[in-house]
Amino acid sequence: MPPAETSAVRESRTIPVSTRSAWWWPLETLAMGGGILYWGIFGLLFTLISLPLRVILPKRRAEILGRGMLHRAFRLFVWYLRITGLVQVDLESLKPLRRIKEPIIIAPNHTSLWDAVFVIACLPQPICIMKKSILCNPFLGGGARLAGYIPNCSSSRLIRDSALSLQQGGQLLLFPEGTRTRRDARWINPLRGGCALIARRAKVPVLPVFVRSNTRFLEKGWPLWKRPEFPIKLSFELGEPITPAENENAKAFTARLTEIYTSNLARAHKLRRQVEGE
């Protein structure tokens, strides 16, 4: 496992915020609409393509193809966000993910609906856990079903399927909070036990990823139509891999993970989470 690298937010190669005038607002709004249109078109296209591919190709080959397709689509989307100046983010700290070959759980805190986009853009063959409703969505679900993403329906089935995917050599992207961080949470939501149960069953380490942002855009409860203040600034930082001890139960391992996330996210940082009213 490569050593963790520290992330720093670099200014994107766009017009500096301080020099933006009133005419920049409609350009940002147009760029935001272009991003929504991107997923409307590509999402539906993936669904149409995936239907015959799931029938024609062997299951394993179809999953590899589907994960690669989504990885490239997310990379292109991240490039679009950066080139339009909507997002300023340095993904250098996530580059070690490309060199990971062994089974591992990649576990970011879940600040926003699009956290997974940036991680998948740096991880060529991830296995993701996804809401069943999204898997059934015609714009978002086709590529995910082709990629063999795991629905978060039955807890026992989720743990079994996730552990099996890891034992077969995959890298699992999992948000240990289970949902996006609530508006009133100080650092993170209470962690659920699924991450610990999967790690114990598959006997694999958990790699924390610490996500910070200057906005609550697409957080839990954020309306999709609500325009944020641009540019959005994001920071990603890899932690050290954590493996359950021999006699450590899921509850104790979850508590240890909670302490790791809390102590890191509480550190002084220019994008440290702010709670309303502070």
MIBARO-41530 format. One record per atom (N, C-alpha, C): residue number from 1; atom name; x, y, z. Coordinates in steps of 0.02 Angstrom, whole numbers. Example, Ala and Ser with C-alpha at 12.3 -4.5 7.8 and 13.67 -1.06 7.14 Angstrom:
! MIBARO-41530
REC  marvo  ketor      c1      c2      c3
REC      1      N     660    -284     390
REC      1     CA     615    -225     390
REC      1      C     660    -165     390
REC      2      N     642    -112     354
REC      2     CA     684     -53     357
REC      2      C     645       2     394
***
This chain:
! MIBARO-41530
REC  marvo  ketor      c1      c2      c3
REC      1      N      42     -59       0
REC      1     CA       0       0       0
REC      1      C      44      62       0
REC      2      N      34     109     -48
REC      2     CA      74     170     -49
REC      2      C      59     214      10
REC      3      N     107     253      34
REC      3     CA      95     297      91
REC      3      C      43     349      74
REC      4      N       8     371     126
REC      4     CA     -43     422     116
REC      4      C     -10     488      97
REC      5      N     -44     527      55
REC      5     CA     -18     591      34
REC      5      C     -66     646      58
REC      6      N     -38     704      75
REC      6     CA     -79     759      99
REC      6      C    -106     798      41
REC      7      N    -170     815      44
REC      7     CA    -203     852      -9
REC      7      C    -204     926       6
REC      8      N    -197     966     -46
REC      8     CA    -205    1038     -40
REC      8      C    -248    1062     -97
REC      9      N    -291    1110     -83
REC      9     CA    -334    1136    -135
REC      9      C    -296    1186    -176
REC     10      N    -289    1173    -241
REC     10     CA    -255    1219    -286
REC     10      C    -306    1257    -326
REC     11      N    -289    1320    -342
REC     11     CA    -334    1359    -383
REC     11      C    -335    1330    -453
REC     12      N    -395    1322    -481
REC     12     CA    -400    1296    -549
REC     12      C    -379    1350    -598
REC     13      N    -364    1327    -659
REC     13     CA    -340    1373    -710
REC     13      C    -399    1408    -743
REC     14      N    -433    1448    -703
REC     14     CA    -490    1486    -728
REC     14      C    -483    1557    -705
REC     15      N    -532    1598    -720
REC     15     CA    -529    1668    -699
REC     15      C    -532    1671    -623
REC     16      N    -486    1707    -590
REC     16     CA    -487    1711    -517
REC     16      C    -553    1738    -491
REC     17      N    -574    1713    -432
REC     17     CA    -638    1732    -404
REC     17      C    -642    1807    -394
REC     18      N    -586    1838    -371
REC     18     CA    -586    1908    -355
REC     18      C    -599    1953    -415
REC     19      N    -584    1928    -476
REC     19     CA    -593    1969    -536
REC     19      C    -658    1954    -573
REC     20      N    -698    1909    -547
REC     20     CA    -760    1892    -581
REC     20      C    -811    1948    -571
REC     21      N    -842    1968    -625
REC     21     CA    -892    2021    -621
REC     21      C    -961    1992    -630
REC     22      N   -1010    2036    -636
REC     22     CA   -1080    2013    -638
REC     22      C   -1094    1968    -698
REC     23      N   -1057    1976    -753
REC     23     CA   -1070    1935    -811
REC     23      C   -1050    1862    -801
REC     24      N   -1011    1848    -748
REC     24     CA    -990    1779    -737
REC     24      C   -1047    1735    -711
REC     25      N   -1096    1766    -677
REC     25     CA   -1152    1728    -648
REC     25      C   -1190    1688    -700
REC     26      N   -1212    1719    -757
REC     26     CA   -1247    1679    -807
REC     26      C   -1204    1625    -839
REC     27      N   -1138    1637    -845
REC     27     CA   -1095    1586    -872
REC     27      C   -1091    1525    -826
REC     28      N   -1086    1538    -760
REC     28     CA   -1086    1483    -712
REC     28      C   -1152    1444    -714
REC     29      N   -1207    1480    -719
REC     29     CA   -1272    1448    -722
REC     29      C   -1278    1405    -785
REC     30      N   -1253    1431    -841
REC     30     CA   -1253    1393    -903
REC     30      C   -1210    1330    -897
REC     31      N   -1151    1338    -865
REC     31     CA   -1106    1281    -856
REC     31      C   -1138    1228    -810
REC     32      N   -1174    1251    -759
REC     32     CA   -1208    1205    -714
REC     32      C   -1262    1166    -752
REC     33      N   -1299    1202    -796
REC     33     CA   -1349    1168    -836
REC     33      C   -1317    1117    -883
REC     34      N   -1257    1134    -909
REC     34     CA   -1221    1087    -952
REC     34      C   -1202    1023    -915
REC     35      N   -1184    1030    -850
REC     35     CA   -1167     971    -811
REC     35      C   -1227     926    -800
REC     36      N   -1285     957    -788
REC     36     CA   -1347     917    -779
REC     36      C   -1365     882    -845
REC     37      N   -1357     919    -901
REC     37     CA   -1372     890    -967
REC     37      C   -1324     833    -983
REC     38      N   -1262     840    -962
REC     38     CA   -1212     787    -973
REC     38      C   -1237     721    -945
REC     39      N   -1260     722    -883
REC     39     CA   -1282     660    -852
REC     39      C   -1349     637    -879
REC     40      N   -1391     684    -901
REC     40     CA   -1453     663    -932
REC     40      C   -1441     624    -996
REC     41      N   -1395     649   -1037
REC     41     CA   -1381     617   -1102
REC     41      C   -1340     553   -1092
REC     42      N   -1283     559   -1056
REC     42     CA   -1240     501   -1048
REC     42      C   -1272     447   -1005
REC     43      N   -1310     467    -954
REC     43     CA   -1343     417    -912
REC     43      C   -1392     375    -952
REC     44      N   -1433     408    -993
REC     44     CA   -1481     371   -1034
REC     44      C   -1445     329   -1086
REC     45      N   -1390     356   -1114
REC     45     CA   -1351     318   -1163
REC     45      C   -1321     255   -1132
REC     46      N   -1295     262   -1071
REC     46     CA   -1267     203   -1036
REC     46      C   -1320     150   -1026
REC     47      N   -1381     172   -1008
REC     47     CA   -1435     124    -997
REC     47      C   -1450      87   -1061
REC     48      N   -1454     122   -1117
REC     48     CA   -1470      90   -1181
REC     48      C   -1415      42   -1202
REC     49      N   -1353      60   -1190
REC     49     CA   -1296      18   -1209
REC     49      C   -1292     -44   -1164
REC     50      N   -1306     -34   -1100
REC     50     CA   -1296     -88   -1051
REC     50      C   -1345    -145   -1059
REC     51      N   -1405    -130   -1084
REC     51     CA   -1455    -183   -1090
REC     51      C   -1432    -241   -1134
REC     52      N   -1409    -229   -1195
REC     52     CA   -1385    -286   -1235
REC     52      C   -1319    -315   -1210
REC     53      N   -1275    -272   -1182
REC     53     CA   -1211    -297   -1158
REC     53      C   -1219    -346   -1101
REC     54      N   -1268    -335   -1058
REC     54     CA   -1280    -381   -1002
REC     54      C   -1304    -449   -1026
REC     55      N   -1335    -451   -1085
REC     55     CA   -1359    -514   -1113
REC     55      C   -1303    -549   -1152
REC     56      N   -1264    -510   -1189
REC     56     CA   -1213    -538   -1234
REC     56      C   -1151    -561   -1197
REC     57      N   -1127    -520   -1150
REC     57     CA   -1062    -532   -1119
REC     57      C   -1067    -577   -1058
REC     58      N   -1014    -615   -1043
REC     58     CA   -1011    -650    -979
REC     58      C   -1013    -599    -921
REC     59      N   -1040    -620    -865
REC     59     CA   -1052    -574    -809
REC     59      C    -989    -537    -788
REC     60      N    -934    -573    -779
REC     60     CA    -872    -542    -756
REC     60      C    -846    -491    -807
REC     61      N    -848    -508    -871
REC     61     CA    -823    -463    -922
REC     61      C    -868    -401    -927
REC     62      N    -933    -411    -920
REC     62     CA    -980    -354    -922
REC     62      C    -966    -306    -864
REC     63      N    -952    -333    -805
REC     63     CA    -939    -290    -747
REC     63      C    -875    -249    -757
REC     64      N    -823    -280    -782
REC     64     CA    -760    -244    -795
REC     64      C    -771    -188    -845
REC     65      N    -809    -204    -898
REC     65     CA    -824    -153    -949
REC     65      C    -865     -96    -919
REC     66      N    -916    -114    -881
REC     66     CA    -960     -63    -851
REC     66      C    -922     -17    -803
REC     67      N    -879     -46    -762
REC     67     CA    -841      -5    -715
REC     67      C    -792      41    -752
REC     68      N    -762      15    -805
REC     68     CA    -717      57    -844
REC     68      C    -754     114    -879
REC     69      N    -813     101    -904
REC     69     CA    -853     152    -937
REC     69      C    -872     208    -888
REC     70      N    -894     189    -828
REC     70     CA    -913     240    -779
REC     70      C    -852     279    -755
REC     71      N    -795     245    -747
REC     71     CA    -734     279    -727
REC     71      C    -716     333    -778
REC     72      N    -719     318    -841
REC     72     CA    -702     367    -893
REC     72      C    -754     423    -897
REC     73      N    -817     405    -888
REC     73     CA    -870     457    -888
REC     73      C    -861     505    -831
REC     74      N    -843     479    -772
REC     74     CA    -832     522    -713
REC     74      C    -770     565    -722
REC     75      N    -718     537    -752
REC     75     CA    -657     577    -765
REC     75      C    -672     635    -811
REC     76      N    -712     622    -862
REC     76     CA    -730     675    -909
REC     76      C    -772     728    -874
REC     77      N    -817     706    -830
REC     77     CA    -860     753    -794
REC     77      C    -819     796    -746
REC     78      N    -771     766    -712
REC     78     CA    -728     805    -667
REC     78      C    -687     855    -707
REC     79      N    -662     835    -765
REC     79     CA    -626     881    -809
REC     79      C    -671     940    -828
REC     80      N    -733     926    -844
REC     80     CA    -781     979    -862
REC     80      C    -792    1027    -803
REC     81      N    -801    1000    -743
REC     81     CA    -811    1043    -685
REC     81      C    -752    1089    -673
REC     82      N    -692    1063    -684
REC     82     CA    -632    1103    -671
REC     82      C    -620    1154    -726
REC     83      N    -630    1135    -789
REC     83     CA    -615    1180    -845
REC     83      C    -666    1237    -848
REC     84      N    -727    1225    -824
REC     84     CA    -777    1278    -823
REC     84      C    -771    1323    -762
REC     85      N    -729    1303    -715
REC     85     CA    -720    1342    -654
REC     85      C    -773    1332    -601
REC     86      N    -817    1282    -611
REC     86     CA    -868    1268    -561
REC     86      C    -838    1239    -498
REC     87      N    -785    1200    -506
REC     87     CA    -754    1166    -449
REC     87      C    -679    1177    -451
REC     88      N    -650    1190    -392
REC     88     CA    -578    1192    -383
REC     88      C    -559    1134    -337
REC     89      N    -522    1086    -364
REC     89     CA    -505    1027    -325
REC     89      C    -438    1000    -349
REC     90      N    -398     978    -302
REC     90     CA    -335     945    -318
REC     90      C    -343     871    -302
REC     91      N    -339     829    -353
REC     91     CA    -349     757    -344
REC     91      C    -284     718    -340
REC     92      N    -228     754    -331
REC     92     CA    -163     721    -326
REC     92      C    -161     671    -269
REC     93      N    -195     688    -214
REC     93     CA    -193     644    -156
REC     93      C    -229     578    -168
REC     94      N    -272     575    -219
REC     94     CA    -309     514    -234
REC     94      C    -273     470    -285
REC     95      N    -218     494    -313
REC     95     CA    -182     455    -364
REC     95      C    -157     388    -339
REC     96      N    -137     381    -275
REC     96     CA    -116     314    -252
REC     96      C    -170     262    -259
REC     97      N    -234     282    -264
REC     97     CA    -288     233    -273
REC     97      C    -279     193    -337
REC     98      N    -249     224    -388
REC     98     CA    -240     190    -452
REC     98      C    -190     132    -446
REC     99      N    -147     135    -395
REC     99     CA     -95      83    -389
REC     99      C    -115      27    -341
REC    100      N    -173      33    -312
REC    100     CA    -196     -19    -265
REC    100      C    -218     -81    -305
REC    101      N    -190    -137    -289
REC    101     CA    -208    -200    -323
REC    101      C    -243    -248    -277
REC    102      N    -230    -244    -212
REC    102     CA    -258    -291    -165
REC    102      C    -329    -271    -145
REC    103      N    -369    -318    -121
REC    103     CA    -437    -301     -98
REC    103      C    -435    -252     -40
REC    104      N    -479    -203     -41
REC    104     CA    -481    -152      11
REC    104      C    -548    -116       9
REC    105      N    -569     -90      66
REC    105     CA    -629     -48      70
REC    105      C    -606      25      71
REC    106      N    -628      64      22
REC    106     CA    -612     135      18
REC    106      C    -672     172      47
REC    107      N    -660     209     102
REC    107     CA    -715     233     143
REC    107      C    -712     308     155
REC    108      N    -742     349     111
REC    108     CA    -744     422     123
REC    108      C    -801     441     170
REC    109      N    -792     497     205
REC    109     CA    -851     527     236
REC    109      C    -894     557     180
REC    110      N    -959     564     193
REC    110     CA   -1007     576     139
REC    110      C   -1036     647     144
REC    111      N    -999     697     120
REC    111     CA   -1022     766     126
REC    111      C   -1075     784      75
REC    112      N   -1076     750      19
REC    112     CA   -1118     773     -37
REC    112      C   -1138     715     -81
REC    113      N   -1189     728    -123
REC    113     CA   -1214     677    -168
REC    113      C   -1162     656    -220
REC    114      N   -1113     699    -233
REC    114     CA   -1065     684    -286
REC    114      C    -996     666    -261
REC    115      N    -987     650    -198
REC    115     CA    -922     629    -172
REC    115      C    -894     570    -212
REC    116      N    -939     522    -227
REC    116     CA    -917     462    -262
REC    116      C    -889     477    -332
REC    117      N    -913     530    -363
REC    117     CA    -891     548    -431
REC    117      C    -815     558    -432
REC    118      N    -789     596    -384
REC    118     CA    -718     613    -383
REC    118      C    -675     552    -366
REC    119      N    -700     509    -322
REC    119     CA    -661     449    -305
REC    119      C    -660     400    -363
REC    120      N    -718     389    -394
REC    120     CA    -721     342    -451
REC    120      C    -680     368    -509
REC    121      N    -675     434    -517
REC    121     CA    -634     463    -570
REC    121      C    -561     445    -562
REC    122      N    -540     426    -501
REC    122     CA    -470     407    -487
REC    122      C    -462     333    -475
REC    123      N    -516     295    -478
REC    123     CA    -513     223    -462
REC    123      C    -542     184    -521
REC    124      N    -500     153    -562
REC    124     CA    -524     124    -625
REC    124      C    -576      69    -619
REC    125      N    -573      27    -567
REC    125     CA    -618     -30    -563
REC    125      C    -651     -36    -494
REC    126      N    -689      14    -472
REC    126     CA    -719      10    -406
REC    126      C    -783     -32    -406
REC    127      N    -797     -62    -350
REC    127     CA    -862     -93    -337
REC    127      C    -897     -46    -289
REC    128      N    -957     -24    -306
REC    128     CA    -991      26    -265
REC    128      C   -1055      -3    -235
REC    129      N   -1072      22    -177
REC    129     CA   -1136       8    -147
REC    129      C   -1181      67    -162
REC    130      N   -1240      53    -189
REC    130     CA   -1284     107    -214
REC    130      C   -1356      94    -192
REC    131      N   -1393     148    -183
REC    131     CA   -1464     142    -167
REC    131      C   -1500     103    -222
REC    132      N   -1545      60    -202
REC    132     CA   -1582      20    -251
REC    132      C   -1622      65    -297
REC    133      N   -1649     121    -270
REC    133     CA   -1688     166    -311
REC    133      C   -1647     197    -368
REC    134      N   -1582     209    -355
REC    134     CA   -1538     237    -407
REC    134      C   -1524     184    -460
REC    135      N   -1515     122    -438
REC    135     CA   -1503      67    -486
REC    135      C   -1562      58    -534
REC    136      N   -1621      78    -511
REC    136     CA   -1681      72    -553
REC    136      C   -1694     135    -594
REC    137      N   -1655     188    -582
REC    137     CA   -1664     251    -618
REC    137      C   -1638     244    -690
REC    138      N   -1679     262    -741
REC    138     CA   -1657     253    -810
REC    138      C   -1597     296    -829
REC    139      N   -1586     352    -794
REC    139     CA   -1530     396    -811
REC    139      C   -1466     377    -774
REC    140      N   -1472     344    -717
REC    140     CA   -1413     330    -677
REC    140      C   -1400     256    -667
REC    141      N   -1451     215    -676
REC    141     CA   -1445     145    -656
REC    141      C   -1417      97    -707
REC    142      N   -1422     114    -772
REC    142     CA   -1401      66    -823
REC    142      C   -1327      48    -818
REC    143      N   -1284      98    -816
REC    143     CA   -1212      85    -811
REC    143      C   -1194      52    -745
REC    144      N   -1229      72    -691
REC    144     CA   -1215      43    -625
REC    144      C   -1233     -31    -623
REC    145      N   -1288     -49    -655
REC    145     CA   -1307    -120    -657
REC    145      C   -1258    -160    -699
REC    146      N   -1236    -132    -754
REC    146     CA   -1186    -165    -796
REC    146      C   -1121    -176    -757
REC    147      N   -1103    -126    -715
REC    147     CA   -1041    -129    -676
REC    147      C   -1046    -176    -616
REC    148      N   -1106    -202    -603
REC    148     CA   -1114    -248    -547
REC    148      C   -1114    -214    -480
REC    149      N   -1136    -150    -478
REC    149     CA   -1140    -115    -414
REC    149      C   -1191    -150    -368
REC    150      N   -1179    -145    -304
REC    150     CA   -1217    -184    -255
REC    150      C   -1273    -141    -225
REC    151      N   -1336    -164    -228
REC    151     CA   -1391    -125    -198
REC    151      C   -1390    -130    -122
REC    152      N   -1409     -75     -88
REC    152     CA   -1408     -75     -15
REC    152      C   -1477     -94      12
REC    153      N   -1502    -151      -9
REC    153     CA   -1568    -173      14
REC    153      C   -1562    -213      78
REC    154      N   -1561    -278      74
REC    154     CA   -1555    -321     133
REC    154      C   -1485    -316     163
REC    155      N   -1481    -305     229
REC    155     CA   -1416    -298     262
REC    155      C   -1374    -361     255
REC    156      N   -1404    -418     265
REC    156     CA   -1366    -481     261
REC    156      C   -1341    -493     190
REC    157      N   -1383    -478     141
REC    157     CA   -1362    -488      71
REC    157      C   -1307    -437      53
REC    158      N   -1315    -376      77
REC    158     CA   -1265    -324      63
REC    158      C   -1196    -344      90
REC    159      N   -1194    -369     152
REC    159     CA   -1131    -389     182
REC    159      C   -1103    -450     145
REC    160      N   -1145    -497     128
REC    160     CA   -1122    -558      93
REC    160      C   -1094    -541      24
REC    161      N   -1132    -501     -15
REC    161     CA   -1110    -485     -83
REC    161      C   -1047    -441     -83
REC    162      N   -1044    -395     -35
REC    162     CA    -985    -351     -31
REC    162      C    -923    -392     -12
REC    163      N    -930    -435      37
REC    163     CA    -873    -476      58
REC    163      C    -851    -522       1
REC    164      N    -898    -550     -36
REC    164     CA    -881    -595     -92
REC    164      C    -843    -556    -146
REC    165      N    -865    -495    -161
REC    165     CA    -830    -455    -211
REC    165      C    -759    -439    -190
REC    166      N    -749    -426    -126
REC    166     CA    -682    -413    -101
REC    166      C    -639    -476    -103
REC    167      N    -668    -532     -85
REC    167     CA    -631    -595     -86
REC    167      C    -611    -615    -157
REC    168      N    -646    -588    -206
REC    168     CA    -630    -601    -276
REC    168      C    -578    -551    -303
REC    169      N    -555    -506    -259
REC    169     CA    -501    -461    -278
REC    169      C    -521    -390    -293
REC    170      N    -583    -371    -277
REC    170     CA    -606    -304    -293
REC    170      C    -589    -251    -242
REC    171      N    -599    -188    -261
REC    171     CA    -594    -131    -214
REC    171      C    -665    -103    -206
REC    172      N    -687    -101    -144
REC    172     CA    -756     -81    -129
REC    172      C    -758      -9    -106
REC    173      N    -798      32    -139
REC    173     CA    -811     101    -118
REC    173      C    -873     102     -74
REC    174      N    -864     121     -12
REC    174     CA    -919     118      37
REC    174      C    -917     180      81
REC    175      N    -974     211      93
REC    175     CA    -978     268     138
REC    175      C   -1000     242     207
REC    176      N    -955     242     256
REC    176     CA    -972     211     321
REC    176      C   -1028     246     359
REC    177      N   -1044     309     340
REC    177     CA   -1101     343     372
REC    177      C   -1167     315     348
REC    178      N   -1166     283     289
REC    178     CA   -1227     253     262
REC    178      C   -1269     302     223
REC    179      N   -1262     366     235
REC    179     CA   -1299     419     201
REC    179      C   -1259     483     206
REC    180      N   -1282     535     171
REC    180     CA   -1244     598     173
REC    180      C   -1247     629     243
REC    181      N   -1194     663     261
REC    181     CA   -1189     695     326
REC    181      C   -1246     744     336
REC    182      N   -1280     738     392
REC    182     CA   -1336     782     407
REC    182      C   -1314     854     417
REC    183      N   -1358     900     405
REC    183     CA   -1343     972     411
REC    183      C   -1320     989     482
REC    184      N   -1349     956     533
REC    184     CA   -1334     975     602
REC    184      C   -1277     933     632
REC    185      N   -1248     887     593
REC    185     CA   -1193     846     620
REC    185      C   -1130     887     625
REC    186      N   -1091     878     679
REC    186     CA   -1031     919     687
REC    186      C    -977     900     637
REC    187      N    -958     836     634
REC    187     CA    -908     815     586
REC    187      C    -936     762     539
REC    188      N    -966     709     567
REC    188     CA    -995     655     527
REC    188      C   -1057     629     563
REC    189      N   -1098     592     528
REC    189     CA   -1152     555     560
REC    189      C   -1122     497     600
REC    190      N   -1159     470     648
REC    190     CA   -1136     408     680
REC    190      C   -1124     354     628
REC    191      N   -1066     322     631
REC    191     CA   -1050     270     581
REC    191      C   -1093     209     592
REC    192      N   -1114     179     537
REC    192     CA   -1151     116     542
REC    192      C   -1103      57     544
REC    193      N   -1129       0     564
REC    193     CA   -1085     -57     575
REC    193      C   -1069     -97     513
REC    194      N   -1100     -80     455
REC    194     CA   -1090    -120     395
REC    194      C   -1018    -122     372
REC    195      N    -984     -66     375
REC    195     CA    -914     -63     354
REC    195      C    -871    -112     394
REC    196      N    -880    -111     460
REC    196     CA    -842    -155     504
REC    196      C    -859    -229     491
REC    197      N    -923    -244     482
REC    197     CA    -944    -313     470
REC    197      C    -915    -340     405
REC    198      N    -915    -299     353
REC    198     CA    -887    -320     289
REC    198      C    -812    -329     294
REC    199      N    -778    -283     328
REC    199     CA    -705    -288     335
REC    199      C    -686    -351     374
REC    200      N    -723    -367     426
REC    200     CA    -709    -426     466
REC    200      C    -722    -490     425
REC    201      N    -778    -490     390
REC    201     CA    -796    -551     352
REC    201      C    -747    -564     295
REC    202      N    -728    -510     259
REC    202     CA    -683    -518     202
REC    202      C    -609    -517     222
REC    203      N    -596    -498     286
REC    203     CA    -527    -493     311
REC    203      C    -485    -446     268
REC    204      N    -511    -385     259
REC    204     CA    -477    -334     220
REC    204      C    -472    -269     260
REC    205      N    -424    -225     244
REC    205     CA    -419    -161     279
REC    205      C    -469    -110     253
REC    206      N    -480     -59     293
REC    206     CA    -522      -2     275
REC    206      C    -476      59     266
REC    207      N    -483      92     209
REC    207     CA    -443     152     194
REC    207      C    -486     214     201
REC    208      N    -480     252     256
REC    208     CA    -520     313     262
REC    208      C    -500     365     211
REC    209      N    -550     401     185
REC    209     CA    -538     458     141
REC    209      C    -574     518     172
REC    210      N    -538     571     186
REC    210     CA    -567     629     220
REC    210      C    -584     682     168
REC    211      N    -648     699     164
REC    211     CA    -674     746     115
REC    211      C    -694     810     150
REC    212      N    -672     867     122
REC    212     CA    -691     932     149
REC    212      C    -714     976      91
REC    213      N    -757    1025     108
REC    213     CA    -783    1069      57
REC    213      C    -801    1137      87
REC    214      N    -804    1187      45
REC    214     CA    -823    1254      68
REC    214      C    -898    1266      61
REC    215      N    -936    1214      43
REC    215     CA   -1007    1222      30
REC    215      C   -1046    1162      56
REC    216      N   -1111    1170      64
REC    216     CA   -1155    1114      81
REC    216      C   -1193    1090      19
REC    217      N   -1169    1107     -41
REC    217     CA   -1202    1089    -103
REC    217      C   -1213    1014    -108
REC    218      N   -1276     995    -123
REC    218     CA   -1297     925    -130
REC    218      C   -1288     884     -66
REC    219      N   -1287     919      -8
REC    219     CA   -1288     883      54
REC    219      C   -1358     855      66
REC    220      N   -1367     820     120
REC    220     CA   -1433     793     138
REC    220      C   -1482     851     146
REC    221      N   -1535     850     106
REC    221     CA   -1586     902     111
REC    221      C   -1576     961      64
REC    222      N   -1521     962      25
REC    222     CA   -1509    1017     -21
REC    222      C   -1552    1006     -84
REC    223      N   -1596    1054    -102
REC    223     CA   -1637    1045    -162
REC    223      C   -1594    1044    -225
REC    224      N   -1609    1000    -272
REC    224     CA   -1569     995    -333
REC    224      C   -1571    1059    -374
REC    225      N   -1625    1098    -367
REC    225     CA   -1631    1159    -407
REC    225      C   -1593    1217    -376
REC    226      N   -1571    1211    -314
REC    226     CA   -1539    1267    -279
REC    226      C   -1467    1277    -303
REC    227      N   -1452    1336    -326
REC    227     CA   -1386    1351    -354
REC    227      C   -1338    1368    -297
REC    228      N   -1279    1337    -295
REC    228     CA   -1230    1354    -243
REC    228      C   -1189    1415    -264
REC    229      N   -1147    1437    -219
REC    229     CA   -1100    1490    -236
REC    229      C   -1037    1457    -267
REC    230      N   -1020    1479    -326
REC    230     CA    -961    1451    -360
REC    230      C    -901    1498    -352
REC    231      N    -840    1471    -357
REC    231     CA    -823    1401    -369
REC    231      C    -828    1360    -304
REC    232      N    -846    1297    -311
REC    232     CA    -846    1251    -255
REC    232      C    -775    1226    -246
REC    233      N    -752    1226    -184
REC    233     CA    -684    1203    -168
REC    233      C    -689    1137    -130
REC    234      N    -650    1089    -151
REC    234     CA    -650    1023    -120
REC    234      C    -579    1001    -103
REC    235      N    -573     962     -51
REC    235     CA    -509     933     -31
REC    235      C    -520     860     -15
REC    236      N    -474     818     -39
REC    236     CA    -475     746     -24
REC    236      C    -408     726       6
REC    237      N    -411     686      57
REC    237     CA    -350     664      91
REC    237      C    -356     590     110
REC    238      N    -306     552      93
REC    238     CA    -306     481     111
REC    238      C    -278     471     181
REC    239      N    -312     428     219
REC    239     CA    -285     409     284
REC    239      C    -242     347     278
REC    240      N    -227     317     335
REC    240     CA    -190     254     336
REC    240      C    -239     196     339
REC    241      N    -225     141     304
REC    241     CA    -271      84     306
REC    241      C    -276      55     376
REC    242      N    -337      37     395
REC    242     CA    -352      12     462
REC    242      C    -381     -58     455
REC    243      N    -352    -107     490
REC    243     CA    -375    -176     487
REC    243      C    -405    -197     554
REC    244      N    -463    -230     554
REC    244     CA    -490    -255     618
REC    244      C    -442    -302     652
REC    245      N    -433    -292     717
REC    245     CA    -390    -337     756
REC    245      C    -422    -406     761
REC    246      N    -381    -455     780
REC    246     CA    -403    -525     781
REC    246      C    -466    -535     822
REC    247      N    -468    -506     883
REC    247     CA    -526    -516     927
REC    247      C    -569    -454     933
REC    248      N    -563    -408     886
REC    248     CA    -601    -345     889
REC    248      C    -669    -355     855
REC    249      N    -723    -342     892
REC    249     CA    -789    -351     863
REC    249      C    -807    -290     820
REC    250      N    -863    -294     785
REC    250     CA    -883    -241     739
REC    250      C    -896    -176     776
REC    251      N    -926    -179     835
REC    251     CA    -941    -119     873
REC    251      C    -877     -82     893
REC    252      N    -827    -119     916
REC    252     CA    -764     -88     937
REC    252      C    -727     -59     877
REC    253      N    -728     -95     821
REC    253     CA    -694     -71     761
REC    253      C    -728      -8     734
REC    254      N    -795      -6     737
REC    254     CA    -832      54     716
REC    254      C    -814     114     760
REC    255      N    -808     102     825
REC    255     CA    -789     156     871
REC    255      C    -719     182     855
REC    256      N    -674     136     837
REC    256     CA    -606     157     820
REC    256      C    -606     198     755
REC    257      N    -645     177     707
REC    257     CA    -651     215     645
REC    257      C    -681     285     658
REC    258      N    -731     287     701
REC    258     CA    -762     352     717
REC    258      C    -712     401     745
REC    259      N    -670     377     789
REC    259     CA    -618     420     819
REC    259      C    -569     444     766
REC    260      N    -552     402     718
REC    260     CA    -505     421     666
REC    260      C    -535     477     622
REC    261      N    -597     468     602
REC    261     CA    -630     520     561
REC    261      C    -637     585     600
REC    262      N    -660     580     661
REC    262     CA    -673     640     701
REC    262      C    -609     679     713
REC    263      N    -555     645     732
REC    263     CA    -493     680     748
REC    263      C    -464     712     686
REC    264      N    -470     681     627
REC    264     CA    -443     710     566
REC    264      C    -485     769     542
REC    265      N    -551     760     539
REC    265     CA    -594     813     513
REC    265      C    -597     874     560
REC    266      N    -579     864     623
REC    266     CA    -579     920     671
REC    266      C    -516     962     666
REC    267      N    -465     938     631
REC    267     CA    -402     975     626
REC    267      C    -413    1043     591
REC    268      N    -370    1090     607
REC    268     CA    -373    1156     574
REC    268      C    -362    1147     499
REC    269      N    -406    1175     460
REC    269     CA    -403    1169     387
REC    269      C    -447    1224     358
REC    270      N    -426    1253     303
REC    270     CA    -465    1309     275
REC    270      C    -533    1287     248
REC    271      N    -543    1222     239
REC    271     CA    -608    1196     218
REC    271      C    -641    1156     274
REC    272      N    -620    1167     335
REC    272     CA    -650    1129     391
REC    272      C    -724    1143     395
REC    273      N    -762    1091     408
REC    273     CA    -835    1095     411
REC    273      C    -859    1146     462
REC    274      N    -907    1187     441
REC    274     CA    -937    1236     485
REC    274      C   -1011    1218     496
REC    275      N   -1031    1223     559
REC    275     CA   -1101    1209     576
REC    275      C   -1138    1275     580
REC    276      N   -1198    1279     553
REC    276     CA   -1236    1341     552
REC    276      C   -1245    1366     624
REC    277      N   -1234    1431     633
REC    277     CA   -1241    1461     699
REC    277      C   -1177    1470     736
REC    278      N   -1121    1441     710
REC    278     CA   -1057    1448     743
REC    278      C   -1029    1519     733
***
